[in-house]
Amino acid sequence: MIKNFDEIQNASKESMDATMRSFGALSKTSQAIAAEVADYSKKSFEDGTRVLEKLLGARSLDKAIEIQTDYAKTAYEGFVAQATKIGELYADLAKETYKPFEAYVAKVSPAK
């Protein structure tokens, strides 16, 4: 009986340790994602402001269309790059939050 109690207590401790490590990884990666989004938002706003200033200074409709077209292309490319980077961060988030449980799950799972 005592042996089983010790096993249950050890399993519970291992589970809690894995959960705490997982929360640590979640917190760290979430902060990185939030920082990336904030940086991208700031850069996007600044780029949009610069383009607006250029548009207001355009002397012809052709020049305004050229400025807008260049901006749209650059903004799209930047968005795709940022979305890719954020996607990779979320994939890392999933891996890092699961990693503490891998050994625990392997130990607790019944043998096949």
Legacy VTK file of the C-alpha trace (Angstrom):
# vtk DataFile Version 3.0
C-alpha trace
ASCII
DATASET POLYDATA
POINTS 112 float
0.000 0.000 0.000
2.760 2.461 0.921
4.616 1.656 -2.276
1.562 2.587 -4.343
1.110 5.804 -2.378
4.752 6.755 -3.037
4.319 6.008 -6.731
1.182 8.150 -6.892
2.924 10.958 -5.025
5.956 10.831 -7.366
3.730 10.775 -10.439
1.802 13.754 -9.118
5.030 15.669 -8.438
6.376 14.878 -11.925
3.098 16.001 -13.464
3.165 19.276 -11.526
6.811 19.894 -12.471
6.042 19.289 -16.144
3.039 21.606 -15.952
5.095 24.393 -14.391
7.823 24.052 -17.054
5.125 24.114 -19.718
3.626 27.311 -18.285
7.106 28.859 -18.257
7.568 28.066 -21.948
4.072 29.379 -22.691
4.804 32.662 -20.934
8.183 33.151 -22.614
6.936 32.404 -26.131
3.756 34.447 -25.674
5.884 37.445 -24.741
7.987 36.946 -27.880
4.839 36.795 -30.034
3.425 39.932 -28.410
6.710 41.786 -28.980
6.774 40.752 -32.647
3.190 41.903 -33.196
3.857 45.230 -31.458
7.021 45.837 -33.508
5.244 44.984 -36.754
2.295 47.228 -35.897
4.591 50.150 -35.131
6.592 49.667 -38.336
3.421 49.306 -40.402
1.979 52.528 -38.971
5.220 54.414 -39.630
5.380 53.105 -43.206
1.767 54.101 -43.818
2.444 57.595 -42.488
5.436 58.025 -44.796
3.399 56.896 -47.790
0.603 59.300 -46.918
3.130 62.153 -46.818
4.443 61.094 -50.237
0.916 60.903 -51.627
0.113 64.391 -50.389
3.237 65.654 -52.144
2.550 63.871 -55.433
2.315 66.273 -58.379
0.340 64.010 -60.697
-2.161 61.180 -60.635
0.397 58.859 -62.248
2.916 59.555 -59.497
0.255 58.980 -56.804
-0.696 55.644 -58.382
2.980 54.655 -58.540
3.470 55.515 -54.846
0.337 53.588 -53.872
1.298 50.569 -55.981
4.801 50.420 -54.489
3.358 50.715 -50.991
0.786 47.974 -51.587
3.480 45.615 -52.883
5.842 46.366 -49.994
3.065 46.121 -47.389
1.906 42.771 -48.767
5.427 41.325 -48.794
5.995 42.571 -45.251
2.716 41.079 -44.082
3.485 37.681 -45.603
6.945 37.665 -44.010
5.511 38.660 -40.625
2.714 36.083 -40.832
5.296 33.399 -41.592
7.400 34.477 -38.632
4.392 34.527 -36.280
3.336 31.102 -37.569
6.782 29.738 -36.750
6.569 31.254 -33.261
3.210 29.560 -32.683
4.644 26.231 -33.886
7.541 26.684 -31.460
5.011 27.525 -28.744
3.228 24.220 -29.285
6.488 22.256 -29.273
7.892 23.983 -26.195
4.721 23.656 -24.118
4.446 19.945 -24.930
8.135 19.146 -24.446
7.998 18.927 -20.603
5.266 16.281 -20.867
7.005 13.976 -23.397
9.031 12.014 -20.851
6.166 11.972 -18.364
3.649 10.676 -20.923
6.083 8.015 -22.144
6.616 6.863 -18.552
2.915 6.774 -17.654
1.610 5.311 -20.931
0.975 1.566 -20.947
3.461 -0.497 -22.951
2.224 -1.793 -26.288
LINES 1 113
112 0 1 2 3 4 5 6 7 8 9 10 11 12 13 14 15 16 17 18 19 20 21 22 23 24 25 26 27 28 29 30 31 32 33 34 35 36 37 38 39 40 41 42 43 44 45 46 47 48 49 50 51 52 53 54 55 56 57 58 59 60 61 62 63 64 65 66 67 68 69 70 71 72 73 74 75 76 77 78 79 80 81 82 83 84 85 86 87 88 89 90 91 92 93 94 95 96 97 98 99 100 101 102 103 104 105 106 107 108 109 110 111
